Amino acid sequence: MKRGKKYKAVVEKVERTRHYEPTEAAALMKEVSTSKFDGTVEASVKIGYKSLQNVRGIVRLPHGTGKEVRVLVFAKEDKQAEAKAAGADFVGGTEMVEKILKEGWTDFDACVATPDLMKDVGKLGAILGRKGLMPKPKAGTVTTDVGTAVKNLKSGQMEYRPDKTGVIHVRIGRVSFTPDKIEENMRAVFAAITRDRPSDAKGEYVRSFYVSPTMGPAARVNIRAMAT
């Protein structure tokens, strides 16, 4: 792949063999971003565990992702006002289920549902499931406390899971974030992943932790420093 002069210039700022301290890696993001727009900062975490389907969990970023999260709430009338007050973008009951079934509408980023509507929401498994939007009890998105669920999603709660190669990709902010906010979000991701470590996982569970902007090279982070 051919790289431009700007990219080649910033690549020289990152030492490939170095394991950066979290503070250093966070500060590098703005320096090595080559995009003219406010790019995303992503963490890529390599997991060492045989049963990848069991590696998943929830992370709450203290400073959010920098992206506006559009939340849909499936609830009956008695809970709809609570959802709207918490900032939900779309609220409805079975009529919202029908809208998605008939129109294939998925113009939202996350879903919350009350338990009494899950029988109806379950019909959307084929549509919402493939987009990772299906409400789940373990994720806190199937609940009677819809207000808290909406606020958590709006403020940076995300589900994580590895891809087929065992790497977890998580958005942790924007290039415009201050380094301390990026670092705190990095540490939140690391803490969540290690907290959810399967009980039978042996040896080195987190093999590597990289951070990178949308357009720019990645920096490897010192895992031991993340654990302190």
N, C-alpha and C positions, 0 to 999 in steps of 0.2 A: 504494500500500500504506500502510495506517495504521500508525503507530508509536506505542508507548507512551511515557509520560513518562520512564521510566528509559532507554530507548534514545535518545530525543532529547537527554537530558542528557549521555550519553557521546559522542554524535556530535560535540558541541561541543568535545570534547577532541582531536579529530583534524582537522588542517588538510588539506583536500582537495588543495590545490595544493603542499603541502610534500613534499619527498623526505627522509624521516627517516633519520638515521644509524642503523646497525644496532642499536646499544646502546639508542637512544631507542625504536625500534620494538618491540624485545623487551620493554622495561619497560612499554610502553603496554598490552600484552595483558591484564594483570590489571586494569588501570584501566578498560578499555572493555568487558570481558566483562559481559554482563547475565544470564548463566545462573546458576541457583542450584546447579547441579552443576558438577563440575570439567570444564569444556569443553575441546575439542580446539583446538589452535592449528594453523592450516594456512597453507602458503605457496602462492601462486598466481603462476606465472611465465609470462609471455607470451613466446613464441618467434617470432623472425622468420626463417622458413625455409620454402621452397616445398614440400619433400617431408617432410611431417610423419610419415609412416610410418617414416622413417629416424631420427626423434628418439626415442631411448629409451636407457635405461641403468640403472645400479645406483647407489644412494646408501646409504652406511652412516652412520647418525646416531650421533654420539659418546655421546649421552645417551638413545637410544631414543625411542620415540613415547609412552611412558606407557601403552601398551596391551599387554595380555598377548597374545602371538602363539602360537596353537596350531599346532604343526607335525606334519605327517604324513610319515613316512619309508617309502618302498617299498624294501625291501632283503631279501636272503636271510639266512638264519640267521647266517652268519659276520659280518655287519655290524649285526645288530639290537641286540646288546649295546652296541656303540659308540654307536648312535643314542640308546638309552635313557639311557646314561650322560651324554650331552650335553644331555639335557633334552627329547627328543622326546616329544610327548604321545600320539602314535599310531604304532605301528611294526608292519609286516607285509609279507608278500610278495604273491603272486598272490591270496591270500584277501581282501586289502584291495581289490584291483582289482575282484574279483567283488562285494564288498559295495557299492562305489560304482555299479557297473553295474546291479545288481539293485534297490538301494534308493534310488539317487540321493543317497546320503549325502555331504554336503560340510560337515560341522560342524568345519571347520578353516580356518586362515588362510593357510597356506603348505605347499608340498610339496617334498620332496627325494626323488630316486630314484637308485639306482646304475645305471650304464650297462647292466648285464646284465638289468635289468628293464624297460628303456624300451620293449621290443617289446610287453610286456603293458600298460604304463602308457599307451602310445600309443592304446590302445582307448578311453581316457577323454577323448580330445581334445574331443569335443562337450560333455562335461559340465564338465571342468576349464577348457577353453579360454575359454568365455564368461564365466567367473568370474575369469579371470586367474590361475589356480592351477597351470597346467601347468608341470612342471619344465623348465628350459632350461639347456643348457650355458653359454651366455653369462652367465646369472644366477648361475652357480655352484651351481645346484640339481640338476644331473645330475653326480654325482661319486662317486668311491670314498671320498673323505674326508667321510663323512656327519657326523662329529662336528663338524668345523669349520663345515660348512654349517648345521647346526642352531643352533650358537652364534651365528653371524652373523645368522640370521633372528630369533632370540630377542632379540638385543641392538640391533636396529633397522635391519637391512638391508631395503631395499625396491626394487622396480622402479618406474621412472617412465616415463610416456609422455604426450604431450599429447592433449587432447580435439580435437574437430573444429574448434574455433576457434583452436587453437594454444596453449592454456593448459595448463600442467602443474600439477596439484594434488597437493600432498604434505603429509601429516600430519607436523608437526615437534615435537609435544609436547603438553603440557597447560597450562592456564592456571596451575595450581599450580606449574609449573616455575619455578625462579629465572630472572631475566632473562638471566643469563650462559649458562645451559644452552640457553635458547631461541635466543639469538644464535649460539652455537656450532653448533647444529643448522641454523640458517638458512644459515650460512656453508658448512656441509658440503653442503647442497643446491645452493647456487650453484656451489661448486667442482666438484661432480660434473657438473652440467649443462654448464658451460663446458668442462670437461675432455673431455666426450664430443661436443663440437661437431663436426659433419660437416666434412670437409676442404674441401668446396666451398661452405661457408656464407660469404656475403660480407656486409659491413656490420655493422650492430648485430644480434647474434644474440639476446641477452637484451634484450627491449624494455622490460619492466617486471617488478618483483618486489614483491608485496604480501604482508602477513601479516595474519591476522585470527583472532579466536576463533570458536567455534561460533556464539555469539550475540553480535554486536557488530560495529562498523564495522571496515573494513580500513585499514591504514596503508601508504603507499607507501614503499619503502626505497630509499635512495640506492645505485644499482648500482655507481657508481665506488668508493664506500666498501667495498662487499662484495668488491671485487677486490683490496683491499689487505691 
